[in-house]
Amino acid sequence: MSAVQESAGDLKAALHNAHALLLQSPKLAAEQAREILRVMPKQPDAELVLASALRRTGDFDAARALLHPLRQQHPRSAPV
């Protein structure tokens, strides 16, 4: 397996984990998303998970601040 394939698999696993945490522990989901963003800044799926986690913890302003530019960058994305 190449390094690119391995990192893509790691990203997919990390995003899956973050999504799974959203319902049961949004704070942990936010931590997971932030860790992804530390390694891959501006990764749109991680930004979306972070915004969702922030919304679920009641930090609506921070969630909105993440979603606004994300929506502008990806205007045809259904999840955004």
C-alpha positions as a printed Julia matrix, in Angstrom:
80×3 Matrix{Float64}:
   0.0    0.0    0.0
   1.36   3.44  -0.89
   1.68   6.27   1.62
  -1.11   8.15  -0.18
  -3.48   5.17   0.04
  -2.58   4.68   3.7
  -3.21   8.31   4.62
  -6.5    8.27   2.68
  -7.51   5.18   4.64
  -6.48   6.84   7.9
  -8.54   9.93   7.03
 -11.55   7.8    6.15
 -11.26   5.89   9.46
 -10.82   9.1   11.46
 -13.84  10.72   9.79
 -15.92   7.6   10.35
 -14.95   7.66  14.03
 -15.8   11.35  14.34
 -19.21  10.8   12.69
 -19.93   7.88  15.03
 -19.12  10.04  18.05
 -21.47  12.86  17.08
 -24.59  11.39  18.69
 -23.07   9.86  21.79
 -20.3   12.35  22.57
 -20.2   15.55  20.52
 -17.25  16.86  22.56
 -15.17  13.82  21.57
 -16.34  14.22  17.97
 -15.11  17.82  18.06
 -11.74  16.68  19.41
 -11.46  14.07  16.64
 -12.37  16.64  13.98
  -9.84  19.12  15.36
  -7.14  16.45  15.26
  -7.95  15.76  11.6
  -7.85  19.5   10.87
  -4.49  19.81  12.64
  -3.05  17.32  10.14
  -5.16  18.37   7.15
  -6.25  22.01   7.53
  -9.46  22.97   5.74
 -10.51  19.34   5.19
 -14.21  19.97   4.4
 -15.64  16.77   5.91
 -13.76  17.37   9.16
 -14.94  20.99   9.22
 -18.51  19.8    8.78
 -18.16  17.27  11.62
 -16.65  19.96  13.85
 -19.49  22.37  13.05
 -22.06  19.66  13.8
 -20.34  18.81  17.07
 -20.18  22.46  18.09
 -23.87  22.87  17.31
 -24.72  19.82  19.41
 -22.77  21.25  22.36
 -24.6   24.56  22.06
 -21.78  26.61  20.53
 -23.97  27.94  17.74
 -21.82  30.96  16.89
 -18.69  28.84  16.37
 -20.66  26.33  14.29
 -22.06  29.11  12.13
 -18.59  30.64  11.72
 -17.33  27.32  10.32
 -20.35  26.67   8.13
 -20.53  30.06   6.43
 -17.19  29.83   4.54
 -17.71  26.11   3.99
 -21.04  26.83   2.31
 -19.4   29.47   0.1
 -16.58  27.1   -0.91
 -18.94  24.18  -1.6
 -22.27  25.73  -2.67
 -23.58  22.52  -4.27
 -22.78  20.25  -1.36
 -25.97  18.82   0.12
 -24.54  18.23   3.64
 -23.36  21.83   3.92
